[in-house]
Amino acid sequence: MEKNPTDVFVVAAALVDNQRGVLVQKRPKGKHMAGLWEFPGGKIEKGETPATALARELQEELNISVQVTDLEPVTFASEPLEGKNLLLLLYVCKCWSGEPESLENSELQWVMPDKLEELDMPPADGPLVDRLRKLL
């Protein structure tokens, strides 16, 4: 299957702590959809697999180390975005090294799965929240 030039591939992590809380971050001012809560992650760069891209993004955004083998793919969502098609791949991760801290000056919070739907999140995250609530 050939990649369409209008496709944007993004990976995200549902980091789950020992109390079943899920880490979300608020998109910082100046970014598209600023102020919305989202799962940490980002775009897949050329030459990366989704899992290696996610491990890199978590290091860059949260200063945590994640082993690719600790990333469990769980679901995906597709959403039109500014004339492109966003494909968002969600992984669950329950094991990492370090304490998550925002390196991009965005707010972080731990939220129980049944409370995620109360957050103002990007449209693509809706199906992910439904799946997580059933899974966790």
CNS distance restraints for C-alpha pairs under 8 A (distance, minus, plus):
assign (resid   3 and name CA) (resid   7 and name CA) 6.95 0.50 0.50
assign (resid   6 and name CA) (resid  83 and name CA) 7.52 0.50 0.50
assign (resid   6 and name CA) (resid  84 and name CA) 4.75 0.50 0.50
assign (resid   6 and name CA) (resid  85 and name CA) 6.10 0.50 0.50
assign (resid   7 and name CA) (resid  84 and name CA) 5.84 0.50 0.50
assign (resid   7 and name CA) (resid  85 and name CA) 4.79 0.50 0.50
assign (resid   7 and name CA) (resid  86 and name CA) 5.97 0.50 0.50
assign (resid   7 and name CA) (resid  87 and name CA) 7.14 0.50 0.50
assign (resid   8 and name CA) (resid  43 and name CA) 7.44 0.50 0.50
assign (resid   8 and name CA) (resid  84 and name CA) 6.96 0.50 0.50
assign (resid   8 and name CA) (resid  85 and name CA) 6.03 0.50 0.50
assign (resid   8 and name CA) (resid  86 and name CA) 4.79 0.50 0.50
assign (resid   8 and name CA) (resid  87 and name CA) 6.08 0.50 0.50
assign (resid   9 and name CA) (resid  43 and name CA) 5.94 0.50 0.50
assign (resid   9 and name CA) (resid  44 and name CA) 5.95 0.50 0.50
assign (resid   9 and name CA) (resid  86 and name CA) 6.14 0.50 0.50
assign (resid   9 and name CA) (resid  87 and name CA) 5.01 0.50 0.50
assign (resid   9 and name CA) (resid  88 and name CA) 6.18 0.50 0.50
assign (resid   9 and name CA) (resid  89 and name CA) 7.78 0.50 0.50
assign (resid  10 and name CA) (resid  41 and name CA) 7.34 0.50 0.50
assign (resid  10 and name CA) (resid  42 and name CA) 5.30 0.50 0.50
assign (resid  10 and name CA) (resid  43 and name CA) 4.33 0.50 0.50
assign (resid  10 and name CA) (resid  44 and name CA) 5.78 0.50 0.50
assign (resid  10 and name CA) (resid  50 and name CA) 7.98 0.50 0.50
assign (resid  10 and name CA) (resid  86 and name CA) 7.24 0.50 0.50
assign (resid  10 and name CA) (resid  87 and name CA) 6.14 0.50 0.50
assign (resid  10 and name CA) (resid  88 and name CA) 4.81 0.50 0.50
assign (resid  10 and name CA) (resid  89 and name CA) 6.25 0.50 0.50
assign (resid  11 and name CA) (resid  41 and name CA) 5.47 0.50 0.50
assign (resid  11 and name CA) (resid  42 and name CA) 5.53 0.50 0.50
assign (resid  11 and name CA) (resid  43 and name CA) 6.33 0.50 0.50
assign (resid  11 and name CA) (resid  44 and name CA) 6.90 0.50 0.50
assign (resid  11 and name CA) (resid  50 and name CA) 6.35 0.50 0.50
assign (resid  11 and name CA) (resid  51 and name CA) 7.88 0.50 0.50
assign (resid  11 and name CA) (resid  53 and name CA) 7.33 0.50 0.50
assign (resid  11 and name CA) (resid  54 and name CA) 5.86 0.50 0.50
assign (resid  11 and name CA) (resid  88 and name CA) 5.63 0.50 0.50
assign (resid  11 and name CA) (resid  89 and name CA) 4.76 0.50 0.50
assign (resid  11 and name CA) (resid  90 and name CA) 5.99 0.50 0.50
assign (resid  11 and name CA) (resid  91 and name CA) 7.63 0.50 0.50
assign (resid  12 and name CA) (resid  39 and name CA) 5.67 0.50 0.50
assign (resid  12 and name CA) (resid  40 and name CA) 5.45 0.50 0.50
assign (resid  12 and name CA) (resid  41 and name CA) 4.16 0.50 0.50
assign (resid  12 and name CA) (resid  42 and name CA) 6.49 0.50 0.50
assign (resid  12 and name CA) (resid  54 and name CA) 6.60 0.50 0.50
assign (resid  12 and name CA) (resid  88 and name CA) 7.13 0.50 0.50
assign (resid  12 and name CA) (resid  89 and name CA) 6.20 0.50 0.50
assign (resid  12 and name CA) (resid  90 and name CA) 4.95 0.50 0.50
assign (resid  12 and name CA) (resid  91 and name CA) 6.25 0.50 0.50
assign (resid  13 and name CA) (resid  39 and name CA) 5.82 0.50 0.50
assign (resid  13 and name CA) (resid  40 and name CA) 5.71 0.50 0.50
assign (resid  13 and name CA) (resid  41 and name CA) 6.16 0.50 0.50
assign (resid  13 and name CA) (resid  54 and name CA) 7.34 0.50 0.50
assign (resid  13 and name CA) (resid  90 and name CA) 5.74 0.50 0.50
assign (resid  13 and name CA) (resid  91 and name CA) 4.87 0.50 0.50
assign (resid  13 and name CA) (resid  92 and name CA) 5.63 0.50 0.50
assign (resid  13 and name CA) (resid  93 and name CA) 6.55 0.50 0.50
assign (resid  14 and name CA) (resid  22 and name CA) 5.89 0.50 0.50
assign (resid  14 and name CA) (resid  23 and name CA) 6.50 0.50 0.50
assign (resid  14 and name CA) (resid  24 and name CA) 7.83 0.50 0.50
assign (resid  14 and name CA) (resid  39 and name CA) 6.12 0.50 0.50
assign (resid  14 and name CA) (resid  40 and name CA) 7.56 0.50 0.50
assign (resid  14 and name CA) (resid  90 and name CA) 7.15 0.50 0.50
assign (resid  14 and name CA) (resid  91 and name CA) 6.14 0.50 0.50
assign (resid  14 and name CA) (resid  92 and name CA) 4.74 0.50 0.50
assign (resid  14 and name CA) (resid  93 and name CA) 6.13 0.50 0.50
assign (resid  15 and name CA) (resid  22 and name CA) 5.45 0.50 0.50
assign (resid  15 and name CA) (resid  23 and name CA) 5.50 0.50 0.50
assign (resid  15 and name CA) (resid  92 and name CA) 6.05 0.50 0.50
assign (resid  15 and name CA) (resid  93 and name CA) 4.90 0.50 0.50
assign (resid  15 and name CA) (resid  94 and name CA) 5.92 0.50 0.50
assign (resid  16 and name CA) (resid  20 and name CA) 5.53 0.50 0.50
assign (resid  16 and name CA) (resid  21 and name CA) 5.47 0.50 0.50
assign (resid  16 and name CA) (resid  22 and name CA) 4.71 0.50 0.50
assign (resid  16 and name CA) (resid  23 and name CA) 6.77 0.50 0.50
assign (resid  16 and name CA) (resid  92 and name CA) 7.14 0.50 0.50
assign (resid  16 and name CA) (resid  93 and name CA) 6.18 0.50 0.50
assign (resid  16 and name CA) (resid  94 and name CA) 5.05 0.50 0.50
assign (resid  17 and name CA) (resid  21 and name CA) 5.39 0.50 0.50
assign (resid  17 and name CA) (resid  22 and name CA) 6.67 0.50 0.50
assign (resid  17 and name CA) (resid  94 and name CA) 6.31 0.50 0.50
assign (resid  20 and name CA) (resid 112 and name CA) 6.42 0.50 0.50
assign (resid  20 and name CA) (resid 113 and name CA) 7.49 0.50 0.50
assign (resid  20 and name CA) (resid 136 and name CA) 7.17 0.50 0.50
assign (resid  21 and name CA) (resid 110 and name CA) 5.29 0.50 0.50
assign (resid  21 and name CA) (resid 111 and name CA) 5.03 0.50 0.50
assign (resid  21 and name CA) (resid 112 and name CA) 4.55 0.50 0.50
assign (resid  21 and name CA) (resid 113 and name CA) 6.70 0.50 0.50
assign (resid  22 and name CA) (resid 110 and name CA) 5.19 0.50 0.50
assign (resid  22 and name CA) (resid 111 and name CA) 5.14 0.50 0.50
assign (resid  22 and name CA) (resid 112 and name CA) 6.05 0.50 0.50
assign (resid  22 and name CA) (resid 113 and name CA) 6.59 0.50 0.50
assign (resid  23 and name CA) (resid  39 and name CA) 6.92 0.50 0.50
assign (resid  23 and name CA) (resid  40 and name CA) 7.86 0.50 0.50
assign (resid  23 and name CA) (resid 108 and name CA) 6.88 0.50 0.50
assign (resid  23 and name CA) (resid 109 and name CA) 5.71 0.50 0.50
assign (resid  23 and name CA) (resid 110 and name CA) 4.50 0.50 0.50
assign (resid  23 and name CA) (resid 111 and name CA) 6.39 0.50 0.50
assign (resid  24 and name CA) (resid  37 and name CA) 6.17 0.50 0.50
assign (resid  24 and name CA) (resid  38 and name CA) 5.40 0.50 0.50
assign (resid  24 and name CA) (resid  39 and name CA) 4.90 0.50 0.50
assign (resid  24 and name CA) (resid  40 and name CA) 6.53 0.50 0.50
assign (resid  24 and name CA) (resid 108 and name CA) 5.78 0.50 0.50
assign (resid  24 and name CA) (resid 109 and name CA) 5.61 0.50 0.50
assign (resid  24 and name CA) (resid 110 and name CA) 6.41 0.50 0.50
assign (resid  24 and name CA) (resid 111 and name CA) 7.32 0.50 0.50
assign (resid  25 and name CA) (resid  37 and name CA) 5.39 0.50 0.50
assign (resid  25 and name CA) (resid  38 and name CA) 5.44 0.50 0.50
assign (resid  25 and name CA) (resid  39 and name CA) 6.28 0.50 0.50
assign (resid  25 and name CA) (resid  40 and name CA) 6.42 0.50 0.50
assign (resid  25 and name CA) (resid 106 and name CA) 6.32 0.50 0.50
assign (resid  25 and name CA) (resid 107 and name CA) 5.49 0.50 0.50
assign (resid  25 and name CA) (resid 108 and name CA) 4.44 0.50 0.50
assign (resid  25 and name CA) (resid 109 and name CA) 6.51 0.50 0.50
assign (resid  26 and name CA) (resid  34 and name CA) 7.44 0.50 0.50
assign (resid  26 and name CA) (resid  35 and name CA) 5.59 0.50 0.50
assign (resid  26 and name CA) (resid  36 and name CA) 5.48 0.50 0.50
assign (resid  26 and name CA) (resid  37 and name CA) 4.32 0.50 0.50
assign (resid  26 and name CA) (resid  38 and name CA) 6.25 0.50 0.50
assign (resid  26 and name CA) (resid 106 and name CA) 5.51 0.50 0.50
assign (resid  26 and name CA) (resid 107 and name CA) 5.18 0.50 0.50
assign (resid  26 and name CA) (resid 108 and name CA) 6.54 0.50 0.50
assign (resid  27 and name CA) (resid  31 and name CA) 6.79 0.50 0.50
assign (resid  27 and name CA) (resid  33 and name CA) 6.78 0.50 0.50
assign (resid  27 and name CA) (resid  34 and name CA) 4.73 0.50 0.50
assign (resid  27 and name CA) (resid  35 and name CA) 5.11 0.50 0.50
assign (resid  27 and name CA) (resid  36 and name CA) 5.56 0.50 0.50
assign (resid  27 and name CA) (resid  37 and name CA) 6.23 0.50 0.50
assign (resid  27 and name CA) (resid  38 and name CA) 7.09 0.50 0.50
assign (resid  27 and name CA) (resid 106 and name CA) 6.22 0.50 0.50
assign (resid  27 and name CA) (resid 107 and name CA) 7.88 0.50 0.50
assign (resid  28 and name CA) (resid  34 and name CA) 5.31 0.50 0.50
assign (resid  28 and name CA) (resid  35 and name CA) 6.21 0.50 0.50
assign (resid  28 and name CA) (resid 104 and name CA) 7.62 0.50 0.50
assign (resid  28 and name CA) (resid 105 and name CA) 6.94 0.50 0.50
assign (resid  28 and name CA) (resid 106 and name CA) 5.27 0.50 0.50
assign (resid  28 and name CA) (resid 107 and name CA) 7.95 0.50 0.50
assign (resid  29 and name CA) (resid  34 and name CA) 5.11 0.50 0.50
assign (resid  29 and name CA) (resid  35 and name CA) 6.79 0.50 0.50
assign (resid  30 and name CA) (resid  34 and name CA) 6.47 0.50 0.50
assign (resid  33 and name CA) (resid 122 and name CA) 7.18 0.50 0.50
assign (resid  36 and name CA) (resid 119 and name CA) 7.96 0.50 0.50
assign (resid  36 and name CA) (resid 120 and name CA) 5.47 0.50 0.50
assign (resid  36 and name CA) (resid 121 and name CA) 4.99 0.50 0.50
assign (resid  36 and name CA) (resid 122 and name CA) 6.42 0.50 0.50
assign (resid  37 and name CA) (resid 119 and name CA) 6.57 0.50 0.50
assign (resid  37 and name CA) (resid 120 and name CA) 5.99 0.50 0.50
assign (resid  37 and name CA) (resid 121 and name CA) 4.85 0.50 0.50
assign (resid  37 and name CA) (resid 122 and name CA) 7.34 0.50 0.50
assign (resid  38 and name CA) (resid 121 and name CA) 5.92 0.50 0.50
assign (resid  38 and name CA) (resid 122 and name CA) 7.02 0.50 0.50
assign (resid  38 and name CA) (resid 125 and name CA) 7.30 0.50 0.50
assign (resid  40 and name CA) (resid  57 and name CA) 7.81 0.50 0.50
assign (resid  40 and name CA) (resid  58 and name CA) 6.87 0.50 0.50
assign (resid  40 and name CA) (resid  61 and name CA) 7.46 0.50 0.50
assign (resid  41 and name CA) (resid  54 and name CA) 5.85 0.50 0.50
assign (resid  41 and name CA) (resid  57 and name CA) 5.39 0.50 0.50
assign (resid  41 and name CA) (resid  58 and name CA) 6.24 0.50 0.50
assign (resid  41 and name CA) (resid  61 and name CA) 7.72 0.50 0.50
assign (resid  42 and name CA) (resid  53 and name CA) 7.72 0.50 0.50
assign (resid  42 and name CA) (resid  54 and name CA) 7.02 0.50 0.50
assign (resid  42 and name CA) (resid  57 and name CA) 6.08 0.50 0.50
assign (resid  43 and name CA) (resid  53 and name CA) 7.35 0.50 0.50
assign (resid  44 and name CA) (resid  48 and name CA) 6.32 0.50 0.50
assign (resid  44 and name CA) (resid  49 and name CA) 7.30 0.50 0.50
assign (resid  44 and name CA) (resid  50 and name CA) 6.21 0.50 0.50
assign (resid  44 and name CA) (resid  53 and name CA) 5.33 0.50 0.50
assign (resid  44 and name CA) (resid  54 and name CA) 7.71 0.50 0.50
assign (resid  45 and name CA) (resid  53 and name CA) 6.90 0.50 0.50
assign (resid  48 and name CA) (resid  52 and name CA) 6.03 0.50 0.50
assign (resid  48 and name CA) (resid  53 and name CA) 5.76 0.50 0.50
assign (resid  49 and name CA) (resid  53 and name CA) 6.10 0.50 0.50
assign (resid  50 and name CA) (resid  54 and name CA) 6.19 0.50 0.50
assign (resid  50 and name CA) (resid  89 and name CA) 7.91 0.50 0.50
assign (resid  51 and name CA) (resid  55 and name CA) 6.25 0.50 0.50
assign (resid  51 and name CA) (resid  68 and name CA) 5.71 0.50 0.50
assign (resid  51 and name CA) (resid  71 and name CA) 6.86 0.50 0.50
assign (resid  52 and name CA) (resid  56 and name CA) 6.19 0.50 0.50
assign (resid  52 and name CA) (resid  68 and name CA) 6.30 0.50 0.50
assign (resid  53 and name CA) (resid  57 and name CA) 6.11 0.50 0.50
assign (resid  54 and name CA) (resid  58 and name CA) 6.09 0.50 0.50
assign (resid  55 and name CA) (resid  59 and name CA) 6.36 0.50 0.50
assign (resid  55 and name CA) (resid  65 and name CA) 6.98 0.50 0.50
assign (resid  55 and name CA) (resid  66 and name CA) 5.49 0.50 0.50
assign (resid  55 and name CA) (resid  67 and name CA) 6.96 0.50 0.50
assign (resid  55 and name CA) (resid  68 and name CA) 6.55 0.50 0.50
assign (resid  56 and name CA) (resid  60 and name CA) 6.22 0.50 0.50
assign (resid  57 and name CA) (resid  61 and name CA) 5.87 0.50 0.50
assign (resid  58 and name CA) (resid  62 and name CA) 5.35 0.50 0.50
assign (resid  58 and name CA) (resid  63 and name CA) 6.59 0.50 0.50
assign (resid  58 and name CA) (resid  64 and name CA) 6.08 0.50 0.50
assign (resid  58 and name CA) (resid  65 and name CA) 7.12 0.50 0.50
assign (resid  58 and name CA) (resid  66 and name CA) 7.46 0.50 0.50
assign (resid  59 and name CA) (resid  63 and name CA) 4.44 0.50 0.50
assign (resid  59 and name CA) (resid  64 and name CA) 4.89 0.50 0.50
assign (resid  59 and name CA) (resid  65 and name CA) 5.71 0.50 0.50
assign (resid  59 and name CA) (resid  66 and name CA) 7.74 0.50 0.50
assign (resid  60 and name CA) (resid 103 and name CA) 7.13 0.50 0.50
assign (resid  61 and name CA) (resid 101 and name CA) 7.84 0.50 0.50
assign (resid  61 and name CA) (resid 102 and name CA) 6.03 0.50 0.50
assign (resid  61 and name CA) (resid 103 and name CA) 5.26 0.50 0.50
assign (resid  61 and name CA) (resid 104 and name CA) 6.25 0.50 0.50
assign (resid  62 and name CA) (resid 100 and name CA) 4.97 0.50 0.50
assign (resid  62 and name CA) (resid 101 and name CA) 4.84 0.50 0.50
assign (resid  62 and name CA) (resid 102 and name CA) 5.00 0.50 0.50
assign (resid  62 and name CA) (resid 103 and name CA) 5.81 0.50 0.50
assign (resid  63 and name CA) (resid  98 and name CA) 7.08 0.50 0.50
assign (resid  63 and name CA) (resid  99 and name CA) 7.54 0.50 0.50
assign (resid  63 and name CA) (resid 100 and name CA) 6.19 0.50 0.50
assign (resid  63 and name CA) (resid 101 and name CA) 6.30 0.50 0.50
assign (resid  63 and name CA) (resid 102 and name CA) 7.53 0.50 0.50
assign (resid  63 and name CA) (resid 103 and name CA) 6.98 0.50 0.50
assign (resid  64 and name CA) (resid  96 and name CA) 6.55 0.50 0.50
assign (resid  64 and name CA) (resid  97 and name CA) 5.62 0.50 0.50
assign (resid  64 and name CA) (resid  98 and name CA) 4.94 0.50 0.50
assign (resid  64 and name CA) (resid  99 and name CA) 6.47 0.50 0.50
assign (resid  64 and name CA) (resid 100 and name CA) 5.90 0.50 0.50
assign (resid  65 and name CA) (resid  96 and name CA) 5.68 0.50 0.50
assign (resid  65 and name CA) (resid  97 and name CA) 5.04 0.50 0.50
assign (resid  65 and name CA) (resid  98 and name CA) 6.69 0.50 0.50
assign (resid  66 and name CA) (resid  70 and name CA) 6.86 0.50 0.50
assign (resid  66 and name CA) (resid  71 and name CA) 7.80 0.50 0.50
assign (resid  66 and name CA) (resid  95 and name CA) 7.14 0.50 0.50
assign (resid  66 and name CA) (resid  96 and name CA) 4.86 0.50 0.50
assign (resid  66 and name CA) (resid  97 and name CA) 6.58 0.50 0.50
assign (resid  67 and name CA) (resid  71 and name CA) 7.17 0.50 0.50
assign (resid  67 and name CA) (resid  96 and name CA) 7.26 0.50 0.50
assign (resid  70 and name CA) (resid  93 and name CA) 5.98 0.50 0.50
assign (resid  70 and name CA) (resid  94 and name CA) 7.23 0.50 0.50
assign (resid  70 and name CA) (resid  95 and name CA) 6.29 0.50 0.50
assign (resid  70 and name CA) (resid  96 and name CA) 7.92 0.50 0.50
assign (resid  71 and name CA) (resid  91 and name CA) 5.81 0.50 0.50
assign (resid  71 and name CA) (resid  92 and name CA) 5.89 0.50 0.50
assign (resid  71 and name CA) (resid  93 and name CA) 5.07 0.50 0.50
assign (resid  72 and name CA) (resid  91 and name CA) 5.10 0.50 0.50
assign (resid  72 and name CA) (resid  92 and name CA) 5.12 0.50 0.50
assign (resid  72 and name CA) (resid  93 and name CA) 6.38 0.50 0.50
assign (resid  73 and name CA) (resid  89 and name CA) 7.47 0.50 0.50
assign (resid  73 and name CA) (resid  90 and name CA) 6.08 0.50 0.50
assign (resid  73 and name CA) (resid  91 and name CA) 4.22 0.50 0.50
assign (resid  73 and name CA) (resid  92 and name CA) 6.43 0.50 0.50
assign (resid  74 and name CA) (resid  90 and name CA) 5.94 0.50 0.50
assign (resid  74 and name CA) (resid  91 and name CA) 5.45 0.50 0.50
assign (resid  74 and name CA) (resid  92 and name CA) 6.68 0.50 0.50
assign (resid  75 and name CA) (resid  89 and name CA) 6.25 0.50 0.50
assign (resid  75 and name CA) (resid  90 and name CA) 5.42 0.50 0.50
assign (resid  75 and name CA) (resid  91 and name CA) 7.25 0.50 0.50
assign (resid  75 and name CA) (resid 128 and name CA) 6.74 0.50 0.50
assign (resid  75 and name CA) (resid 131 and name CA) 7.29 0.50 0.50
assign (resid  76 and name CA) (resid  87 and name CA) 7.07 0.50 0.50
assign (resid  76 and name CA) (resid  88 and name CA) 5.40 0.50 0.50
assign (resid  76 and name CA) (resid  89 and name CA) 4.40 0.50 0.50
assign (resid  76 and name CA) (resid  90 and name CA) 5.65 0.50 0.50
assign (resid  76 and name CA) (resid 127 and name CA) 7.99 0.50 0.50
assign (resid  76 and name CA) (resid 128 and name CA) 6.88 0.50 0.50
assign (resid  77 and name CA) (resid  87 and name CA) 5.89 0.50 0.50
assign (resid  77 and name CA) (resid  88 and name CA) 5.15 0.50 0.50
assign (resid  77 and name CA) (resid  89 and name CA) 6.70 0.50 0.50
assign (resid  77 and name CA) (resid 124 and name CA) 5.85 0.50 0.50
assign (resid  77 and name CA) (resid 125 and name CA) 7.30 0.50 0.50
assign (resid  77 and name CA) (resid 127 and name CA) 6.53 0.50 0.50
assign (resid  77 and name CA) (resid 128 and name CA) 6.89 0.50 0.50
assign (resid  78 and name CA) (resid  85 and name CA) 6.90 0.50 0.50
assign (resid  78 and name CA) (resid  86 and name CA) 5.50 0.50 0.50
assign (resid  78 and name CA) (resid  87 and name CA) 4.57 0.50 0.50
assign (resid  78 and name CA) (resid  88 and name CA) 6.21 0.50 0.50
assign (resid  78 and name CA) (resid 124 and name CA) 6.43 0.50 0.50
assign (resid  79 and name CA) (resid  85 and name CA) 5.88 0.50 0.50
assign (resid  79 and name CA) (resid  86 and name CA) 5.17 0.50 0.50
assign (resid  79 and name CA) (resid  87 and name CA) 6.74 0.50 0.50
assign (resid  79 and name CA) (resid 123 and name CA) 7.39 0.50 0.50
assign (resid  79 and name CA) (resid 124 and name CA) 5.60 0.50 0.50
assign (resid  80 and name CA) (resid  84 and name CA) 5.79 0.50 0.50
assign (resid  80 and name CA) (resid  85 and name CA) 4.60 0.50 0.50
assign (resid  80 and name CA) (resid  86 and name CA) 5.92 0.50 0.50
assign (resid  81 and name CA) (resid  85 and name CA) 5.76 0.50 0.50
assign (resid  81 and name CA) (resid  86 and name CA) 6.07 0.50 0.50
assign (resid  88 and name CA) (resid 124 and name CA) 7.32 0.50 0.50
assign (resid  90 and name CA) (resid 128 and name CA) 7.17 0.50 0.50
assign (resid 101 and name CA) (resid 108 and name CA) 7.68 0.50 0.50
assign (resid 102 and name CA) (resid 106 and name CA) 5.84 0.50 0.50
assign (resid 102 and name CA) (resid 107 and name CA) 7.05 0.50 0.50
assign (resid 102 and name CA) (resid 108 and name CA) 6.95 0.50 0.50
assign (resid 111 and name CA) (resid 115 and name CA) 6.31 0.50 0.50
assign (resid 111 and name CA) (resid 116 and name CA) 6.35 0.50 0.50
assign (resid 112 and name CA) (resid 116 and name CA) 6.66 0.50 0.50
assign (resid 113 and name CA) (resid 129 and name CA) 7.54 0.50 0.50
assign (resid 113 and name CA) (resid 132 and name CA) 6.62 0.50 0.50
assign (resid 113 and name CA) (resid 133 and name CA) 5.08 0.50 0.50
assign (resid 113 and name CA) (resid 136 and name CA) 6.87 0.50 0.50
assign (resid 114 and name CA) (resid 133 and name CA) 5.84 0.50 0.50
assign (resid 115 and name CA) (resid 119 and name CA) 7.46 0.50 0.50
assign (resid 116 and name CA) (resid 129 and name CA) 6.49 0.50 0.50
assign (resid 117 and name CA) (resid 126 and name CA) 7.54 0.50 0.50
assign (resid 117 and name CA) (resid 129 and name CA) 6.58 0.50 0.50
assign (resid 117 and name CA) (resid 130 and name CA) 7.98 0.50 0.50
assign (resid 121 and name CA) (resid 125 and name CA) 6.37 0.50 0.50
assign (resid 121 and name CA) (resid 126 and name CA) 7.46 0.50 0.50
assign (resid 122 and name CA) (resid 126 and name CA) 7.47 0.50 0.50
assign (resid 124 and name CA) (resid 128 and name CA) 7.56 0.50 0.50
assign (resid 125 and name CA) (resid 129 and name CA) 6.19 0.50 0.50
assign (resid 126 and name CA) (resid 130 and name CA) 6.51 0.50 0.50
assign (resid 127 and name CA) (resid 131 and name CA) 6.32 0.50 0.50
assign (resid 128 and name CA) (resid 132 and name CA) 6.12 0.50 0.50
assign (resid 129 and name CA) (resid 133 and name CA) 6.13 0.50 0.50
assign (resid 130 and name CA) (resid 134 and name CA) 6.57 0.50 0.50
assign (resid 131 and name CA) (resid 135 and name CA) 6.13 0.50 0.50
assign (resid 132 and name CA) (resid 136 and name CA) 5.79 0.50 0.50
